[in-house]
């Protein structure tokens, strides 16, 4: 019974708790520290010193799981921002068929995201063209 608990139940529980804690705390080191704290208490209160090696293995498993979840969430967040920017760029080009240049489109996108209200007439992309108003 202890073998199933050590090799099956605890690793799955560690993975699930690591994912949930990572989504809440957004820090893989804190997640692994919490898992380590729980298992070190279990080691000396319930199982004994022989369980200490399993505690270290669960801590490493927790850190790796939390790190993977952290990286996937950051990548997904970055891709969503990029997708939104590309979608805005495409919708802006499709809606404005009045021969607007790419320079004007880029400037419009940048001014929408940064709210930069400069008084210069150039588009700011380095092409030395002046914006038509």
Backbone as a printed PyTorch tensor [residue, N CA C, xyz], in Angstrom:
tensor([[[  0.8190,  -1.2010,   0.0000],
         [  0.0000,   0.0000,   0.0000],
         [  0.8570,   1.2560,   0.0000]],

        [[  1.9160,   1.2730,   0.8010],
         [  2.7950,   2.4370,   0.8290],
         [  3.5080,   2.6410,  -0.5050]],

        [[  3.7840,   1.5600,  -1.2160],
         [  4.4520,   1.6750,  -2.5000],
         [  3.5670,   2.4030,  -3.5080]],

        [[  2.2820,   2.0670,  -3.5490],
         [  1.3640,   2.7740,  -4.4410],
         [  1.2420,   4.2420,  -4.0540]],

        [[  1.2460,   4.5140,  -2.7710],
         [  1.1420,   5.8880,  -2.3010],
         [  2.3730,   6.6950,  -2.7070]],

        [[  3.5420,   6.0990,  -2.5270],
         [  4.7920,   6.8130,  -2.8080],
         [  5.0210,   6.9890,  -4.3060]],

        [[  4.7440,   5.9850,  -5.1030],
         [  5.0740,   6.0400,  -6.5270],
         [  3.9280,   6.4770,  -7.4320]],

        [[  2.6980,   6.5170,  -6.9160],
         [  1.5860,   6.8730,  -7.7780],
         [  0.7830,   8.0680,  -7.2530]],

        [[  0.2780,   7.9830,  -6.0580],
         [ -0.6280,   9.0110,  -5.5330],
         [  0.0930,  10.3230,  -5.2440]],

        [[  1.2200,  10.2650,  -4.5470],
         [  1.9350,  11.4910,  -4.2020],
         [  2.4510,  12.2490,  -5.4410]],

        [[  3.0610,  11.5760,  -6.4200],
         [  3.5090,  12.3370,  -7.6010],
         [  2.3700,  13.0110,  -8.3680]],

        [[  1.2390,  12.3280,  -8.5030],
         [  0.1100,  12.9440,  -9.1990],
         [ -0.4350,  14.1130,  -8.3930]],

        [[ -0.5190,  13.9570,  -7.0810],
         [ -0.9810,  15.0500,  -6.2230],
         [ -0.0200,  16.2350,  -6.2850]],

        [[  1.2790,  15.9550,  -6.3190],
         [  2.2730,  17.0260,  -6.4140],
         [  2.1240,  17.7820,  -7.7220]],

        [[  1.9140,  17.0910,  -8.8090],
         [  1.7520,  17.7430, -10.1100],
         [  0.5010,  18.6220, -10.1170]],

        [[ -0.6040,  18.0940,  -9.6130],
         [ -1.8510,  18.8640,  -9.6040],
         [ -1.7290,  20.0870,  -8.7030]],

        [[ -1.2130,  19.8950,  -7.4850],
         [ -1.0610,  21.0280,  -6.5720],
         [ -0.0540,  22.0540,  -7.1030]],

        [[  0.9710,  21.5940,  -7.7820],
         [  1.9510,  22.5260,  -8.3430],
         [  1.3330,  23.3950,  -9.4340]],

        [[  0.4940,  22.8000, -10.2590],
         [ -0.1740,  23.5700, -11.3110],
         [ -1.1100,  24.6120, -10.6960]],

        [[ -1.8870,  24.1900,  -9.7160],
         [ -2.8320,  25.1170,  -9.0830],
         [ -2.0920,  26.2390,  -8.3550]],

        [[ -1.0720,  25.8860,  -7.5990],
         [ -0.3200,  26.9070,  -6.8680],
         [  0.4200,  27.8520,  -7.8110]],

        [[  0.9140,  27.3350,  -8.9160],
         [  1.5980,  28.1990,  -9.8770],
         [  0.6380,  29.2000, -10.4940]],

        [[ -0.5710,  28.7560, -10.8030],
         [ -1.5600,  29.6730, -11.3570],
         [ -1.9370,  30.7470, -10.3360]],

        [[ -1.9260,  30.3980,  -9.0470],
         [ -2.2670,  31.3710,  -8.0070],
         [ -1.0970,  32.2750,  -7.6410]],

        [[  0.0780,  31.6890,  -7.4360],
         [  1.2280,  32.4410,  -6.9130],
         [  2.1430,  33.0060,  -7.9910]],

        [[  2.1800,  32.3760,  -9.1590],
         [  3.0060,  32.8100, -10.2970],
         [  4.5010,  32.8840,  -9.9720]],

        [[  4.9810,  31.9320,  -9.1590],
         [  6.3960,  31.8720,  -8.8150],
         [  6.7690,  30.4150,  -8.5380]],

        [[  7.5320,  29.7640,  -9.4320],
         [  7.8600,  28.3480,  -9.2660],
         [  8.6700,  28.0370,  -8.0060]],

        [[  9.4950,  28.9760,  -7.5660],
         [ 10.3190,  28.7230,  -6.3820],
         [  9.4540,  28.6630,  -5.1310]],

        [[  8.4720,  29.5430,  -5.0390],
         [  7.5780,  29.5200,  -3.8750],
         [  6.7250,  28.2590,  -3.8870]],

        [[  6.2920,  27.8340,  -5.0610],
         [  5.4980,  26.6030,  -5.1680],
         [  6.3110,  25.4090,  -4.6820]],

        [[  7.5360,  25.2960,  -5.1530],
         [  8.3850,  24.1800,  -4.7240],
         [  8.6870,  24.2690,  -3.2320]],

        [[  8.8400,  25.4680,  -2.7060],
         [  9.1000,  25.6320,  -1.2670],
         [  7.9090,  25.1780,  -0.4370]],

        [[  6.7080,  25.5060,  -0.8830],
         [  5.5200,  25.0630,  -0.1490],
         [  5.3780,  23.5420,  -0.1720]],

        [[  5.6050,  22.9400,  -1.3230],
         [  5.5330,  21.4780,  -1.4280],
         [  6.5900,  20.8340,  -0.5340]],

        [[  7.7940,  21.4010,  -0.5350],
         [  8.8530,  20.8830,   0.3190],
         [  8.4660,  20.9900,   1.7940]],

        [[  7.8850,  22.1190,   2.1790],
         [  7.4950,  22.2980,   3.5770],
         [  6.4430,  21.2690,   4.0050]],

        [[  5.4760,  21.0230,   3.1440],
         [  4.4360,  20.0400,   3.4710],
         [  5.0300,  18.6450,   3.6000]],

        [[  5.8790,  18.2660,   2.6540],
         [  6.4290,  16.9120,   2.6800],
         [  7.4870,  16.7260,   3.7670]],

        [[  8.1780,  17.7800,   4.1490],
         [  9.1450,  17.6220,   5.2420],
         [  8.4110,  17.4050,   6.5620]],

        [[  7.2570,  18.0510,   6.7200],
         [  6.4390,  17.8070,   7.9130],
         [  5.9040,  16.3810,   7.8930]],

        [[  5.4240,  15.9310,   6.7320],
         [  4.9470,  14.5480,   6.6180],
         [  6.0670,  13.5400,   6.8600]],

        [[  7.2770,  13.8800,   6.4340],
         [  8.4080,  12.9690,   6.6000],
         [  8.6370,  12.6540,   8.0720]],

        [[  8.6950,  13.6730,   8.8890],
         [  9.0340,  13.4370,  10.2870],
         [  7.8160,  13.1190,  11.1530]],

        [[  6.6110,  13.5010,  10.7110],
         [  5.4270,  13.2350,  11.5100],
         [  4.8160,  11.8640,  11.2240]],

        [[  4.8860,  11.4060,   9.9890],
         [  4.1750,  10.1820,   9.6240],
         [  5.1000,   9.0730,   9.1490]],

        [[  5.9950,   9.3670,   8.2190],
         [  6.7100,   8.3010,   7.5220],
         [  8.0610,   7.9460,   8.1170]],

        [[  8.8500,   8.8710,   8.5420],
         [ 10.1860,   8.5890,   9.0440],
         [ 11.2470,   9.1370,   8.1170]],

        [[ 12.4910,   8.9950,   8.5430],
         [ 13.6200,   9.5930,   7.8300],
         [ 13.8200,   8.9740,   6.4460]],

        [[ 13.4150,   7.7450,   6.2510],
         [ 13.5760,   7.0920,   4.9500],
         [ 12.7700,   7.7950,   3.8460]],

        [[ 11.7470,   8.5330,   4.2100],
         [ 10.9050,   9.2350,   3.2490],
         [ 11.5420,  10.5400,   2.7830]],

        [[ 12.6800,  10.9050,   3.3610],
         [ 13.3350,  12.1780,   3.0470],
         [ 13.7860,  12.2430,   1.5810]],

        [[ 14.2490,  11.1340,   1.0280],
         [ 14.6680,  11.1050,  -0.3790],
         [ 13.4660,  11.3250,  -1.2910]],

        [[ 12.3430,  10.7220,  -0.9530],
         [ 11.1270,  10.9340,  -1.7370],
         [ 10.6850,  12.3930,  -1.6340]],

        [[ 10.8690,  13.0060,  -0.4630],
         [ 10.5190,  14.4150,  -0.2960],
         [ 11.3310,  15.2930,  -1.2400]],

        [[ 12.6100,  15.0260,  -1.3600],
         [ 13.4510,  15.7900,  -2.2850],
         [ 13.0210,  15.5620,  -3.7390]],

        [[ 12.6550,  14.3280,  -4.0680],
         [ 12.1940,  14.0290,  -5.4310],
         [ 10.8800,  14.7540,  -5.7210]],

        [[  9.9680,  14.7850,  -4.7580],
         [  8.7030,  15.4950,  -4.9560],
         [  8.9170,  16.9970,  -5.0910]],

        [[  9.8880,  17.5280,  -4.3670],
         [ 10.1910,  18.9490,  -4.4660],
         [ 10.7280,  19.2850,  -5.8550]],

        [[ 11.6070,  18.4590,  -6.3760],
         [ 12.1460,  18.6730,  -7.7260],
         [ 11.0360,  18.5360,  -8.7610]],

        [[ 10.1720,  17.5400,  -8.5950],
         [  9.0400,  17.3630,  -9.5020],
         [  8.1130,  18.5770,  -9.4500]],

        [[  7.8790,  19.0990,  -8.2630],
         [  7.0380,  20.2790,  -8.1000],
         [  7.6460,  21.4960,  -8.7930]],

        [[  8.9410,  21.6960,  -8.6160],
         [  9.6030,  22.8380,  -9.2440],
         [  9.5580,  22.7370, -10.7660]],

        [[  9.8290,  21.5640, -11.3020],
         [  9.8110,  21.3800, -12.7560],
         [  8.4040,  21.6030, -13.3050]],

        [[  7.3960,  21.0610, -12.6270],
         [  6.0130,  21.2570, -13.0720],
         [  5.6230,  22.7260, -13.0330]],

        [[  5.9390,  23.4050, -11.9290],
         [  5.5960,  24.8220, -11.8020],
         [  6.3400,  25.6600, -12.8340]],

        [[  7.5870,  25.3220, -13.1110],
         [  8.3570,  26.0630, -14.1090],
         [  7.7710,  25.8880, -15.5020]],

        [[  7.3690,  24.6730, -15.8350],
         [  6.7530,  24.4240, -17.1450],
         [  5.4500,  25.2020, -17.2830]],

        [[  4.6250,  25.1730, -16.2390],
         [  3.3580,  25.9070, -16.2730],
         [  3.6240,  27.4050, -16.3820]],

        [[  4.6150,  27.8930, -15.6480],
         [  4.9700,  29.3140, -15.6910],
         [  5.4100,  29.7300, -17.1000]],

        [[  6.2550,  28.9370, -17.7180],
         [  6.7270,  29.2510, -19.0660],
         [  5.6100,  29.1640, -20.1020]],

        [[  4.7370,  28.1700, -19.9670],
         [  3.6190,  28.0450, -20.9050],
         [  2.6460,  29.2100, -20.7680]],

        [[  2.3810,  29.6320, -19.5440],
         [  1.4640,  30.7600, -19.3490],
         [  2.0660,  32.0540, -19.8800]],

        [[  3.3520,  32.2640, -19.6700],
         [  3.9930,  33.4690, -20.1940],
         [  4.0230,  33.4620, -21.7140]],

        [[  4.2830,  32.3140, -22.3060],
         [  4.3070,  32.2170, -23.7580],
         [  2.9140,  32.4500, -24.3280]],

        [[  1.9180,  31.8680, -23.6830],
         [  0.5360,  32.0410, -24.1400],
         [  0.1160,  33.5010, -24.0240]],

        [[  0.5050,  34.1550, -22.9440],
         [  0.1840,  35.5680, -22.7540],
         [  0.8670,  36.4210, -23.8170]],

        [[  2.1290,  36.1180, -24.1100],
         [  2.8690,  36.8640, -25.1290],
         [  2.2820,  36.6420, -26.5130]],

        [[  1.8970,  35.4010, -26.8270],
         [  1.3240,  35.1070, -28.1340],
         [ -0.0270,  35.7900, -28.2930]],

        [[ -0.8180,  35.8560, -27.2240],
         [ -2.1120,  36.5290, -27.3190],
         [ -1.9260,  38.0110, -27.6120]],

        [[ -0.9450,  38.6480, -26.9760],
         [ -0.6820,  40.0550, -27.2610],
         [ -0.2380,  40.2460, -28.7020]],

        [[  0.6120,  39.3530, -29.1790],
         [  1.0750,  39.4270, -30.5570],
         [ -0.0710,  39.1850, -31.5220]],

        [[ -0.9280,  38.2250, -31.1980],
         [ -2.0770,  37.9510, -32.0620],
         [ -3.0200,  39.1460, -32.1050]],

        [[ -3.2300,  39.7970, -30.9620],
         [ -4.0880,  40.9830, -30.9470],
         [ -3.4930,  42.0970, -31.7980]],

        [[ -2.1820,  42.2830, -31.7060],
         [ -1.5260,  43.3140, -32.4960],
         [ -1.6430,  43.0160, -33.9850]],

        [[ -1.4190,  41.7590, -34.3750],
         [ -1.5400,  41.3920, -35.7870],
         [ -2.9790,  41.5130, -36.2710]],

        [[ -3.9240,  41.1540, -35.4210],
         [ -5.3240,  41.2800, -35.7990],
         [ -5.6980,  42.7440, -36.0030]],

        [[ -5.2140,  43.6140, -35.1210],
         [ -5.4620,  45.0440, -35.2960],
         [ -4.8390,  45.5580, -36.5810]],

        [[ -3.6400,  45.0890, -36.8720],
         [ -2.9610,  45.5170, -38.0930],
         [ -3.7350,  45.0850, -39.3280]],

        [[ -4.1930,  43.8450, -39.3510],
         [ -4.9430,  43.3530, -40.5080],
         [ -6.2960,  44.0240, -40.6340]],

        [[ -6.9890,  44.2170, -39.5240],
         [ -8.3050,  44.8650, -39.5990],
         [ -8.1590,  46.3240, -39.9930]],

        [[ -7.0770,  46.9560, -39.5670],
         [ -6.8400,  48.3540, -39.9320],
         [ -6.5610,  48.4740, -41.4240]],

        [[ -5.8170,  47.5270, -41.9730],
         [ -5.5400,  47.5540, -43.4130],
         [ -6.7800,  47.2380, -44.2290]],

        [[ -7.6310,  46.3550, -43.7610],
         [ -8.8260,  45.9860, -44.5080],
         [ -9.8940,  47.0720, -44.4400]],

        [[ -9.9710,  47.8060, -43.3430],
         [-11.0030,  48.8220, -43.1890],
         [-10.6400,  50.1390, -43.8550]],

        [[ -9.3690,  50.4210, -44.0050],
         [ -8.9290,  51.6880, -44.5890],
         [ -8.3630,  51.4410, -45.9700]],

        [[ -9.1950,  51.5860, -46.9750],
         [ -8.7460,  51.3610, -48.3430],
         [ -8.4610,  52.6770, -49.0530]],

        [[ -8.0230,  53.6930, -48.3370],
         [ -7.7520,  54.9950, -48.9410],
         [ -6.2550,  55.1840, -49.1740]],

        [[ -5.5660,  54.1280, -49.5970],
         [ -4.1400,  54.1450, -49.9250],
         [ -3.2870,  54.6150, -48.7410]],

        [[ -3.6440,  54.2020, -47.5630],
         [ -2.8500,  54.5250, -46.3840],
         [ -1.5800,  53.6940, -46.4080]],

        [[ -0.4600,  54.3220, -46.1280],
         [  0.8020,  53.6190, -46.2030],
         [  1.0130,  52.7470, -44.9710]],

        [[  1.9470,  51.8360, -45.0670],
         [  2.2920,  50.9750, -43.9440],
         [  2.8260,  51.8080, -42.7880]],

        [[  3.5450,  52.8700, -43.1220],
         [  4.0920,  53.7730, -42.1030],
         [  2.9710,  54.3840, -41.2640]],

        [[  1.8970,  54.8060, -41.9110],
         [  0.7670,  55.3760, -41.1880],
         [  0.0710,  54.3290, -40.3310]],

        [[ -0.0450,  53.1230, -40.8480],
         [ -0.6900,  52.0490, -40.0940],
         [  0.1050,  51.7140, -38.8510]],

        [[  1.4190,  51.6070, -38.9820],
         [  2.2770,  51.3130, -37.8280],
         [  2.1870,  52.4350, -36.8080]],

        [[  2.1810,  53.6660, -37.2750],
         [  2.0850,  54.7980, -36.3570],
         [  0.7520,  54.8090, -35.6290]],

        [[ -0.3200,  54.4700, -36.3380],
         [ -1.6360,  54.4030, -35.6950],
         [ -1.6600,  53.3250, -34.6190]],

        [[ -1.0850,  52.1710, -34.9200],
         [ -1.0420,  51.0920, -33.9380],
         [ -0.2170,  51.4760, -32.7200]],

        [[  0.9250,  52.1090, -32.9570],
         [  1.7750,  52.5100, -31.8320],
         [  1.1290,  53.6120, -31.0180]],

        [[  0.4580,  54.5260, -31.6520],
         [ -0.1800,  55.6050, -30.9000],
         [ -1.3690,  55.0830, -30.1160]],

        [[ -2.0470,  54.0450, -30.6060],
         [ -3.1580,  53.4590, -29.8610],
         [ -2.6690,  52.7180, -28.6290]],

        [[ -1.5310,  52.0490, -28.7360],
         [ -1.0540,  51.2510, -27.6030],
         [ -0.2890,  52.0800, -26.5920]],

        [[  0.3650,  53.1570, -27.0130],
         [  1.1590,  53.9450, -26.0710],
         [  0.5380,  55.2830, -25.7470]],

        [[ -0.5020,  55.6950, -26.4930],
         [ -1.1640,  56.9850, -26.3100],
         [ -0.1640,  58.1290, -26.3310]],

        [[  0.7170,  58.1080, -27.3110],
         [  1.7410,  59.1310, -27.4640],
         [  1.2020,  60.2150, -28.3830]],

        [[  0.9570,  61.3910, -27.8370],
         [  0.4050,  62.4850, -28.6180],
         [  1.4890,  63.5000, -28.9370]],

        [[  2.2860,  63.2320, -29.9280],
         [  3.3270,  64.1680, -30.3170],
         [  2.7750,  65.1110, -31.3730]],

        [[  3.3440,  66.3030, -31.4610],
         [  2.8670,  67.3130, -32.3870],
         [  3.5990,  67.2970, -33.7210]],

        [[  4.5190,  66.3770, -33.9260],
         [  5.2550,  66.3390, -35.1780],
         [  4.4030,  65.6720, -36.2510]],

        [[  4.6380,  66.0700, -37.5030],
         [  3.8600,  65.5270, -38.6030],
         [  4.4690,  64.2710, -39.2060]],

        [[  5.6950,  63.9230, -38.8450],
         [  6.2620,  62.7130, -39.4280],
         [  5.7110,  61.5000, -38.6970]],

        [[  5.7740,  60.3620, -39.3720],
         [  5.1610,  59.1630, -38.8050],
         [  6.0280,  58.5200, -37.7330]],

        [[  7.3010,  58.8630, -37.6240],
         [  8.1390,  58.3580, -36.5540],
         [  8.7850,  57.0230, -36.8210]],

        [[  8.6230,  56.4720, -38.0180],
         [  9.2130,  55.1630, -38.2800],
         [ 10.5550,  55.2630, -38.9910]],

        [[ 11.0190,  56.4700, -39.2630],
         [ 12.3200,  56.6340, -39.8750],
         [ 12.2980,  56.7160, -41.3810]],

        [[ 11.1230,  56.7500, -41.9910],
         [ 11.0690,  56.7830, -43.4500],
         [ 11.0490,  58.2090, -43.9890]],

        [[ 11.0440,  59.2220, -43.1210],
         [ 11.0720,  60.6440, -43.4740],
         [  9.9000,  61.0590, -44.3510]],

        [[  8.7860,  60.3920, -44.2080],
         [  7.5680,  60.7840, -44.8980],
         [  6.6930,  61.5260, -43.9240]],

        [[  5.9200,  62.4540, -44.4440],
         [  5.0480,  63.2310, -43.5820],
         [  3.6270,  62.6960, -43.6630]],

        [[  2.9860,  62.7300, -42.5610],
         [  1.6430,  62.1790, -42.4560],
         [  0.6350,  63.1820, -42.9990]],

        [[ -0.2920,  62.6660, -43.7920],
         [ -1.3680,  63.5030, -44.3170],
         [ -2.4730,  63.6060, -43.2800]],

        [[ -2.9520,  64.7990, -43.0590],
         [ -4.0390,  64.9750, -42.0840],
         [ -5.2560,  65.5130, -42.7440]]])
